[in-house]
């Protein structure tokens, strides 16, 4: 998660009862910086944001996939009835 996403979803912040404090070695520098800020309670004490609470439109925008309002969505549903029947054979 990035800092922008975290700050954009303040209304969904909660509290982590069992906050992790160990080092994570596979994070990008930006992710590591945010993780350190969370461990040090720089935003809020024991801050938690569940990824399920992040809005789908925010996700698409961050990925650069947000469609323009006048255009149909660029991707069909992954599990439409057509897709399910076509792959069942």
Biopython code that builds the backbone (N, CA, C, O; Angstrom):
import numpy as np
from Bio.PDB.StructureBuilder import StructureBuilder

atoms = [
    (1, "UNK", "N", (0.847, -1.178, 0.000)),
    (1, "UNK", "CA", (0.000, 0.000, 0.000)),
    (1, "UNK", "C", (0.891, 1.239, 0.000)),
    (1, "UNK", "O", (1.990, 1.234, 0.554)),
    (2, "UNK", "N", (0.401, 2.279, -0.622)),
    (2, "UNK", "CA", (1.168, 3.525, -0.621)),
    (2, "UNK", "C", (0.528, 4.545, 0.326)),
    (2, "UNK", "O", (-0.612, 4.394, 0.764)),
    (3, "UNK", "N", (1.300, 5.576, 0.618)),
    (3, "UNK", "CA", (0.862, 6.597, 1.573)),
    (3, "UNK", "C", (-0.386, 7.327, 1.077)),
    (3, "UNK", "O", (-1.288, 7.622, 1.861)),
    (4, "UNK", "N", (-0.437, 7.616, -0.215)),
    (4, "UNK", "CA", (-1.587, 8.329, -0.789)),
    (4, "UNK", "C", (-2.885, 7.548, -0.559)),
    (4, "UNK", "O", (-3.906, 8.126, -0.187)),
    (5, "UNK", "N", (-2.838, 6.250, -0.782)),
    (5, "UNK", "CA", (-4.013, 5.405, -0.575)),
    (5, "UNK", "C", (-4.415, 5.386, 0.893)),
    (5, "UNK", "O", (-5.597, 5.492, 1.220)),
    (6, "UNK", "N", (-3.441, 5.253, 1.768)),
    (6, "UNK", "CA", (-3.718, 5.253, 3.203)),
    (6, "UNK", "C", (-4.413, 6.541, 3.625)),
    (6, "UNK", "O", (-5.433, 6.505, 4.313)),
    (7, "UNK", "N", (-3.864, 7.668, 3.215)),
    (7, "UNK", "CA", (-4.413, 8.963, 3.622)),
    (7, "UNK", "C", (-5.770, 9.252, 2.974)),
    (7, "UNK", "O", (-6.586, 9.976, 3.545)),
    (8, "UNK", "N", (-6.013, 8.696, 1.794)),
    (8, "UNK", "CA", (-7.285, 8.915, 1.100)),
    (8, "UNK", "C", (-8.443, 8.142, 1.737)),
    (8, "UNK", "O", (-9.604, 8.376, 1.402)),
    (9, "UNK", "N", (-8.133, 7.231, 2.647)),
    (9, "UNK", "CA", (-9.167, 6.386, 3.246)),
    (9, "UNK", "C", (-9.214, 6.521, 4.763)),
    (9, "UNK", "O", (-9.443, 5.541, 5.472)),
    (10, "UNK", "N", (-8.997, 7.727, 5.255)),
    (10, "UNK", "CA", (-9.008, 7.963, 6.709)),
    (10, "UNK", "C", (-10.309, 7.537, 7.375)),
    (10, "UNK", "O", (-10.304, 7.087, 8.521)),
    (11, "UNK", "N", (-11.419, 7.675, 6.663)),
    (11, "UNK", "CA", (-12.705, 7.321, 7.265)),
    (11, "UNK", "C", (-12.811, 5.824, 7.571)),
    (11, "UNK", "O", (-13.703, 5.400, 8.305)),
    (12, "UNK", "N", (-11.907, 5.034, 7.012)),
    (12, "UNK", "CA", (-11.922, 3.587, 7.242)),
    (12, "UNK", "C", (-10.813, 3.123, 8.186)),
    (12, "UNK", "O", (-10.642, 1.923, 8.399)),
    (13, "UNK", "N", (-10.067, 4.062, 8.746)),
    (13, "UNK", "CA", (-8.996, 3.674, 9.661)),
    (13, "UNK", "C", (-9.574, 3.021, 10.903)),
    (13, "UNK", "O", (-10.614, 3.429, 11.421)),
    (14, "UNK", "N", (-8.885, 2.017, 11.354)),
    (14, "UNK", "CA", (-9.245, 1.349, 12.597)),
    (14, "UNK", "C", (-8.012, 1.219, 13.467)),
    (14, "UNK", "O", (-7.006, 1.896, 13.255)),
    (15, "UNK", "N", (-8.106, 0.353, 14.434)),
    (15, "UNK", "CA", (-6.999, 0.140, 15.366)),
    (15, "UNK", "C", (-6.562, -1.315, 15.294)),
    (15, "UNK", "O", (-7.392, -2.224, 15.314)),
    (16, "UNK", "N", (-5.260, -1.528, 15.210)),
    (16, "UNK", "CA", (-4.678, -2.867, 15.153)),
    (16, "UNK", "C", (-4.355, -3.328, 16.568)),
    (16, "UNK", "O", (-3.456, -2.773, 17.199)),
    (17, "UNK", "N", (-5.068, -4.334, 17.085)),
    (17, "UNK", "CA", (-4.817, -4.756, 18.465)),
    (17, "UNK", "C", (-3.455, -5.421, 18.658)),
    (17, "UNK", "O", (-2.840, -5.273, 19.714)),
    (18, "UNK", "N", (-2.982, -6.148, 17.654)),
    (18, "UNK", "CA", (-1.697, -6.852, 17.750)),
    (18, "UNK", "C", (-0.769, -6.363, 16.647)),
    (18, "UNK", "O", (-0.523, -7.069, 15.669)),
    (19, "UNK", "N", (-0.264, -5.166, 16.812)),
    (19, "UNK", "CA", (0.541, -4.533, 15.776)),
    (19, "UNK", "C", (1.862, -5.267, 15.568)),
    (19, "UNK", "O", (2.574, -5.562, 16.527)),
    (20, "UNK", "N", (2.183, -5.560, 14.311)),
    (20, "UNK", "CA", (3.450, -6.201, 13.951)),
    (20, "UNK", "C", (4.576, -5.184, 14.024)),
    (20, "UNK", "O", (4.408, -4.028, 13.636)),
    (21, "UNK", "N", (5.703, -5.612, 14.515)),
    (21, "UNK", "CA", (6.845, -4.706, 14.636)),
    (21, "UNK", "C", (8.108, -5.275, 14.011)),
    (21, "UNK", "O", (9.167, -4.652, 14.095)),
    (22, "UNK", "N", (8.022, -6.439, 13.388)),
    (22, "UNK", "CA", (9.213, -7.048, 12.807)),
    (22, "UNK", "C", (9.553, -6.396, 11.465)),
    (22, "UNK", "O", (8.712, -5.743, 10.847)),
    (23, "UNK", "N", (10.788, -6.582, 11.031)),
    (23, "UNK", "CA", (11.237, -6.021, 9.761)),
    (23, "UNK", "C", (10.665, -6.829, 8.603)),
    (23, "UNK", "O", (10.531, -8.050, 8.687)),
    (24, "UNK", "N", (10.333, -6.135, 7.533)),
    (24, "UNK", "CA", (9.872, -6.767, 6.297)),
    (24, "UNK", "C", (10.894, -6.438, 5.222)),
    (24, "UNK", "O", (11.116, -5.266, 4.919)),
    (25, "UNK", "N", (11.506, -7.434, 4.652)),
    (25, "UNK", "CA", (12.645, -7.224, 3.743)),
    (25, "UNK", "C", (12.273, -7.090, 2.277)),
    (25, "UNK", "O", (13.116, -6.684, 1.478)),
    (26, "UNK", "N", (11.070, -7.407, 1.899)),
    (26, "UNK", "CA", (10.725, -7.423, 0.474)),
    (26, "UNK", "C", (9.864, -6.247, 0.050)),
    (26, "UNK", "O", (9.180, -6.320, -0.970)),
    (27, "UNK", "N", (9.885, -5.180, 0.806)),
    (27, "UNK", "CA", (9.114, -3.988, 0.463)),
    (27, "UNK", "C", (9.937, -3.056, -0.413)),
    (27, "UNK", "O", (11.166, -3.044, -0.346)),
    (28, "UNK", "N", (9.241, -2.275, -1.237)),
    (28, "UNK", "CA", (9.916, -1.214, -1.984)),
    (28, "UNK", "C", (10.328, -0.135, -0.983)),
    (28, "UNK", "O", (9.839, -0.136, 0.146)),
    (29, "UNK", "N", (11.210, 0.781, -1.367)),
    (29, "UNK", "CA", (11.578, 1.863, -0.438)),
    (29, "UNK", "C", (10.373, 2.674, 0.046)),
    (29, "UNK", "O", (10.310, 3.025, 1.224)),
    (30, "UNK", "N", (9.425, 2.976, -0.831)),
    (30, "UNK", "CA", (8.232, 3.727, -0.419)),
    (30, "UNK", "C", (7.366, 2.918, 0.545)),
    (30, "UNK", "O", (6.858, 3.456, 1.529)),
    (31, "UNK", "N", (7.202, 1.636, 0.263)),
    (31, "UNK", "CA", (6.425, 0.773, 1.159)),
    (31, "UNK", "C", (7.100, 0.651, 2.521)),
    (31, "UNK", "O", (6.435, 0.680, 3.557)),
    (32, "UNK", "N", (8.427, 0.515, 2.514)),
    (32, "UNK", "CA", (9.175, 0.410, 3.769)),
    (32, "UNK", "C", (9.049, 1.689, 4.589)),
    (32, "UNK", "O", (8.933, 1.634, 5.814)),
    (33, "UNK", "N", (9.070, 2.829, 3.926)),
    (33, "UNK", "CA", (8.911, 4.107, 4.619)),
    (33, "UNK", "C", (7.536, 4.201, 5.280)),
    (33, "UNK", "O", (7.423, 4.633, 6.427)),
    (34, "UNK", "N", (6.499, 3.797, 4.560)),
    (34, "UNK", "CA", (5.151, 3.814, 5.119)),
    (34, "UNK", "C", (5.029, 2.811, 6.264)),
    (34, "UNK", "O", (4.421, 3.115, 7.290)),
    (35, "UNK", "N", (5.594, 1.635, 6.099)),
    (35, "UNK", "CA", (5.550, 0.618, 7.152)),
    (35, "UNK", "C", (6.230, 1.134, 8.421)),
    (35, "UNK", "O", (5.720, 0.932, 9.523)),
    (36, "UNK", "N", (7.369, 1.793, 8.271)),
    (36, "UNK", "CA", (8.050, 2.371, 9.435)),
    (36, "UNK", "C", (7.190, 3.442, 10.096)),
    (36, "UNK", "O", (7.129, 3.519, 11.323)),
    (37, "UNK", "N", (6.528, 4.267, 9.293)),
    (37, "UNK", "CA", (5.644, 5.300, 9.850)),
    (37, "UNK", "C", (4.492, 4.666, 10.634)),
    (37, "UNK", "O", (4.090, 5.175, 11.680)),
    (38, "UNK", "N", (3.969, 3.556, 10.121)),
    (38, "UNK", "CA", (2.892, 2.856, 10.828)),
    (38, "UNK", "C", (3.395, 2.229, 12.128)),
    (38, "UNK", "O", (2.717, 2.280, 13.154)),
    (39, "UNK", "N", (4.596, 1.636, 12.075)),
    (39, "UNK", "CA", (5.164, 1.025, 13.287)),
    (39, "UNK", "C", (5.450, 2.058, 14.363)),
    (39, "UNK", "O", (5.372, 1.759, 15.554)),
    (40, "UNK", "N", (5.780, 3.266, 13.946)),
    (40, "UNK", "CA", (6.119, 4.341, 14.894)),
    (40, "UNK", "C", (4.904, 5.197, 15.254)),
    (40, "UNK", "O", (5.046, 6.209, 15.941)),
    (41, "UNK", "N", (3.723, 4.808, 14.803)),
    (41, "UNK", "CA", (2.471, 5.515, 15.118)),
    (41, "UNK", "C", (2.492, 6.984, 14.704)),
    (41, "UNK", "O", (1.997, 7.840, 15.437)),
    (42, "UNK", "N", (3.061, 7.282, 13.532)),
    (42, "UNK", "CA", (3.151, 8.676, 13.079)),
    (42, "UNK", "C", (1.813, 9.254, 12.639)),
    (42, "UNK", "O", (1.617, 10.468, 12.707)),
    (43, "UNK", "N", (0.909, 8.426, 12.198)),
    (43, "UNK", "CA", (-0.400, 8.907, 11.742)),
    (43, "UNK", "C", (-1.450, 8.784, 12.837)),
    (43, "UNK", "O", (-2.275, 9.677, 13.027)),
    (44, "UNK", "N", (-1.410, 7.685, 13.539)),
    (44, "UNK", "CA", (-2.386, 7.368, 14.581)),
    (44, "UNK", "C", (-1.839, 6.152, 15.327)),
    (44, "UNK", "O", (-1.155, 5.314, 14.738)),
    (45, "UNK", "N", (-2.133, 6.059, 16.589)),
    (45, "UNK", "CA", (-1.664, 4.921, 17.368)),
    (45, "UNK", "C", (-2.299, 3.624, 16.865)),
    (45, "UNK", "O", (-3.521, 3.529, 16.749)),
    (46, "UNK", "N", (-1.472, 2.643, 16.571)),
    (46, "UNK", "CA", (-1.869, 1.299, 16.116)),
    (46, "UNK", "C", (-2.842, 1.337, 14.937)),
    (46, "UNK", "O", (-3.849, 0.629, 14.923)),
    (47, "UNK", "N", (-2.529, 2.162, 13.967)),
    (47, "UNK", "CA", (-3.377, 2.354, 12.787)),
    (47, "UNK", "C", (-3.503, 1.078, 11.965)),
    (47, "UNK", "O", (-2.530, 0.357, 11.744)),
    (48, "UNK", "N", (-4.719, 0.823, 11.522)),
    (48, "UNK", "CA", (-4.997, -0.302, 10.626)),
    (48, "UNK", "C", (-5.971, 0.170, 9.552)),
    (48, "UNK", "O", (-6.954, 0.855, 9.835)),
    (49, "UNK", "N", (-5.673, -0.215, 8.312)),
    (49, "UNK", "CA", (-6.603, -0.016, 7.204)),
    (49, "UNK", "C", (-6.697, -1.346, 6.473)),
    (49, "UNK", "O", (-5.728, -1.789, 5.856)),
    (50, "UNK", "N", (-7.835, -1.970, 6.541)),
    (50, "UNK", "CA", (-8.025, -3.236, 5.843)),
    (50, "UNK", "C", (-8.139, -2.956, 4.352)),
    (50, "UNK", "O", (-8.887, -2.070, 3.938)),
    (51, "UNK", "N", (-7.401, -3.705, 3.549)),
    (51, "UNK", "CA", (-7.384, -3.465, 2.111)),
    (51, "UNK", "C", (-8.760, -3.643, 1.479)),
    (51, "UNK", "O", (-9.044, -3.050, 0.439)),
    (52, "UNK", "N", (-9.602, -4.442, 2.090)),
    (52, "UNK", "CA", (-10.952, -4.640, 1.569)),
    (52, "UNK", "C", (-11.780, -3.363, 1.633)),
    (52, "UNK", "O", (-12.797, -3.252, 0.947)),
    (53, "UNK", "N", (-11.365, -2.410, 2.437)),
    (53, "UNK", "CA", (-12.099, -1.151, 2.603)),
    (53, "UNK", "C", (-11.718, -0.109, 1.547)),
    (53, "UNK", "O", (-12.362, 0.936, 1.449)),
    (54, "UNK", "N", (-10.688, -0.383, 0.767)),
    (54, "UNK", "CA", (-10.240, 0.556, -0.260)),
    (54, "UNK", "C", (-11.209, 0.489, -1.437)),
    (54, "UNK", "O", (-11.515, -0.594, -1.934)),
    (55, "UNK", "N", (-11.687, 1.646, -1.877)),
    (55, "UNK", "CA", (-12.668, 1.702, -2.947)),
    (55, "UNK", "C", (-12.141, 1.175, -4.273)),
    (55, "UNK", "O", (-10.982, 1.397, -4.627)),
    (56, "UNK", "N", (-13.005, 0.475, -5.002)),
    (56, "UNK", "CA", (-12.638, -0.099, -6.290)),
    (56, "UNK", "C", (-12.248, 0.986, -7.293)),
    (56, "UNK", "O", (-11.315, 0.798, -8.074)),
    (57, "UNK", "N", (-12.955, 2.119, -7.278)),
    (57, "UNK", "CA", (-12.626, 3.211, -8.201)),
    (57, "UNK", "C", (-11.247, 3.782, -7.879)),
    (57, "UNK", "O", (-10.507, 4.164, -8.786)),
    (58, "UNK", "N", (-10.898, 3.842, -6.595)),
    (58, "UNK", "CA", (-9.560, 4.306, -6.211)),
    (58, "UNK", "C", (-8.507, 3.335, -6.744)),
    (58, "UNK", "O", (-7.471, 3.759, -7.256)),
    (59, "UNK", "N", (-8.769, 2.056, -6.626)),
    (59, "UNK", "CA", (-7.849, 1.041, -7.130)),
    (59, "UNK", "C", (-7.636, 1.192, -8.633)),
    (59, "UNK", "O", (-6.499, 1.205, -9.104)),
    (60, "UNK", "N", (-8.727, 1.306, -9.382)),
    (60, "UNK", "CA", (-8.606, 1.467, -10.834)),
    (60, "UNK", "C", (-7.830, 2.726, -11.193)),
    (60, "UNK", "O", (-7.007, 2.706, -12.109)),
    (61, "UNK", "N", (-8.081, 3.818, -10.484)),
    (61, "UNK", "CA", (-7.372, 5.069, -10.756)),
    (61, "UNK", "C", (-5.881, 4.911, -10.480)),
    (61, "UNK", "O", (-5.055, 5.388, -11.258)),
    (62, "UNK", "N", (-5.531, 4.252, -9.387)),
    (62, "UNK", "CA", (-4.122, 4.055, -9.051)),
    (62, "UNK", "C", (-3.421, 3.177, -10.078)),
    (62, "UNK", "O", (-2.228, 3.344, -10.330)),
    (63, "UNK", "N", (-4.154, 2.247, -10.670)),
    (63, "UNK", "CA", (-3.585, 1.371, -11.689)),
    (63, "UNK", "C", (-3.610, 2.006, -13.078)),
    (63, "UNK", "O", (-3.103, 1.430, -14.040)),
    (64, "UNK", "N", (-4.202, 3.195, -13.174)),
    (64, "UNK", "CA", (-4.297, 3.873, -14.465)),
    (64, "UNK", "C", (-5.346, 3.258, -15.369)),
    (64, "UNK", "O", (-5.248, 3.369, -16.591)),
    (65, "UNK", "N", (-6.353, 2.608, -14.790)),
    (65, "UNK", "CA", (-7.364, 1.910, -15.577)),
    (65, "UNK", "C", (-8.748, 2.524, -15.472)),
    (65, "UNK", "O", (-9.708, 1.959, -15.996)),
    (66, "UNK", "N", (-8.874, 3.649, -14.817)),
    (66, "UNK", "CA", (-10.191, 4.253, -14.623)),
    (66, "UNK", "C", (-10.767, 4.672, -15.971)),
    (66, "UNK", "O", (-10.152, 5.460, -16.690)),
    (67, "UNK", "N", (-11.945, 4.150, -16.320)),
    (67, "UNK", "CA", (-12.555, 4.519, -17.602)),
    (67, "UNK", "C", (-13.135, 5.923, -17.547)),
    (67, "UNK", "O", (-13.475, 6.425, -16.475)),
    (68, "UNK", "N", (-13.241, 6.542, -18.696)),
    (68, "UNK", "CA", (-13.908, 7.835, -18.767)),
    (68, "UNK", "C", (-15.407, 7.591, -18.624)),
    (68, "UNK", "O", (-15.901, 6.564, -19.090)),
    (69, "UNK", "N", (-16.138, 8.499, -17.998)),
    (69, "UNK", "CA", (-17.574, 8.282, -17.769)),
    (69, "UNK", "C", (-18.368, 8.011, -19.040)),
    (69, "UNK", "O", (-19.377, 7.307, -18.991)),
    (70, "UNK", "N", (-17.938, 8.554, -20.176)),
    (70, "UNK", "CA", (-18.703, 8.378, -21.412)),
    (70, "UNK", "C", (-18.384, 7.065, -22.121)),
    (70, "UNK", "O", (-19.021, 6.743, -23.124)),
    (71, "UNK", "N", (-17.423, 6.310, -21.629)),
    (71, "UNK", "CA", (-17.034, 5.065, -22.274)),
    (71, "UNK", "C", (-17.401, 3.871, -21.397)),
    (71, "UNK", "O", (-17.458, 3.991, -20.174)),
    (72, "UNK", "N", (-17.652, 2.715, -22.022)),
    (72, "UNK", "CA", (-17.905, 1.518, -21.216)),
    (72, "UNK", "C", (-16.630, 1.096, -20.497)),
    (72, "UNK", "O", (-15.527, 1.475, -20.891)),
    (73, "UNK", "N", (-16.792, 0.322, -19.459)),
    (73, "UNK", "CA", (-15.633, -0.160, -18.711)),
    (73, "UNK", "C", (-14.753, -0.983, -19.644)),
    (73, "UNK", "O", (-15.283, -1.783, -20.414)),
    (74, "UNK", "N", (-13.415, -0.819, -19.609)),
    (74, "UNK", "CA", (-12.532, -1.482, -20.563)),
    (74, "UNK", "C", (-12.396, -2.987, -20.364)),
    (74, "UNK", "O", (-11.896, -3.671, -21.257)),
    (75, "UNK", "N", (-12.822, -3.524, -19.230)),
    (75, "UNK", "CA", (-12.650, -4.948, -18.966)),
    (75, "UNK", "C", (-13.996, -5.604, -18.681)),
    (75, "UNK", "O", (-14.787, -5.072, -17.902)),
    (76, "UNK", "N", (-14.268, -6.761, -19.306)),
    (76, "UNK", "CA", (-15.511, -7.470, -19.002)),
    (76, "UNK", "C", (-15.398, -8.132, -17.632)),
    (76, "UNK", "O", (-14.292, -8.314, -17.123)),
    (77, "UNK", "N", (-16.533, -8.493, -17.029)),
    (77, "UNK", "CA", (-16.463, -9.219, -15.760)),
    (77, "UNK", "C", (-15.700, -10.523, -15.942)),
    (77, "UNK", "O", (-15.861, -11.195, -16.961)),
    (78, "UNK", "N", (-14.891, -10.882, -14.990)),
    (78, "UNK", "CA", (-14.076, -12.090, -15.087)),
    (78, "UNK", "C", (-14.939, -13.344, -15.028)),
    (78, "UNK", "O", (-14.678, -14.307, -15.749)),
    (79, "UNK", "N", (-15.956, -13.346, -14.182)),
    (79, "UNK", "CA", (-16.766, -14.537, -13.990)),
    (79, "UNK", "C", (-18.200, -14.338, -14.475)),
    (79, "UNK", "O", (-19.152, -14.590, -13.736)),
    (80, "UNK", "N", (-18.349, -13.893, -15.700)),
    (80, "UNK", "CA", (-19.699, -13.778, -16.247)),
    (80, "UNK", "C", (-20.216, -15.179, -16.563)),
    (80, "UNK", "O", (-19.439, -16.131, -16.628)),
    (81, "UNK", "N", (-21.516, -15.303, -16.758)),
    (81, "UNK", "CA", (-22.092, -16.616, -17.085)),
    (81, "UNK", "C", (-21.496, -17.159, -18.378)),
    (81, "UNK", "O", (-21.256, -18.361, -18.491)),
    (82, "UNK", "N", (-21.254, -16.288, -19.353)),
    (82, "UNK", "CA", (-20.668, -16.715, -20.621)),
    (82, "UNK", "C", (-19.290, -17.306, -20.394)),
    (82, "UNK", "O", (-18.982, -18.376, -20.919)),
    (83, "UNK", "N", (-18.460, -16.628, -19.622)),
    (83, "UNK", "CA", (-17.112, -17.122, -19.351)),
    (83, "UNK", "C", (-17.145, -18.452, -18.612)),
    (83, "UNK", "O", (-16.340, -19.337, -18.902)),
    (84, "UNK", "N", (-18.059, -18.606, -17.667)),
    (84, "UNK", "CA", (-18.133, -19.843, -16.892)),
    (84, "UNK", "C", (-18.547, -21.019, -17.767)),
    (84, "UNK", "O", (-17.975, -22.104, -17.660)),
    (85, "UNK", "N", (-19.552, -20.808, -18.645)),
    (85, "UNK", "CA", (-20.007, -21.899, -19.502)),
    (85, "UNK", "C", (-18.968, -22.239, -20.564)),
    (85, "UNK", "O", (-18.804, -23.409, -20.912)),
    (86, "UNK", "N", (-18.278, -21.256, -21.072)),
    (86, "UNK", "CA", (-17.279, -21.491, -22.109)),
    (86, "UNK", "C", (-16.106, -22.296, -21.569)),
    (86, "UNK", "O", (-15.534, -23.109, -22.295)),
    (87, "UNK", "N", (-15.735, -22.085, -20.305)),
    (87, "UNK", "CA", (-14.573, -22.781, -19.753)),
    (87, "UNK", "C", (-14.937, -24.129, -19.142)),
    (87, "UNK", "O", (-14.050, -24.887, -18.749)),
    (88, "UNK", "N", (-16.237, -24.438, -19.057)),
    (88, "UNK", "CA", (-16.655, -25.682, -18.415)),
    (88, "UNK", "C", (-16.449, -26.902, -19.308)),
    (88, "UNK", "O", (-16.454, -28.028, -18.809)),
    (89, "UNK", "N", (-16.266, -26.708, -20.630)),
    (89, "UNK", "CA", (-16.190, -27.812, -21.574)),
    (89, "UNK", "C", (-14.935, -28.543, -21.507)),
    (89, "UNK", "O", (-14.739, -29.502, -22.253)),
]
sb = StructureBuilder()
sb.init_structure("model")
sb.init_model(0)
sb.init_chain("A")
sb.init_seg("    ")
for serial, (resi, resn, name, xyz) in enumerate(atoms, 1):
    if name == "N":
        sb.init_residue(resn, " ", resi, " ")
    sb.init_atom(name, np.array(xyz, "f"), 0.0, 1.0, " ", f" {name:<3s}", serial, name[0])
structure = sb.get_structure()
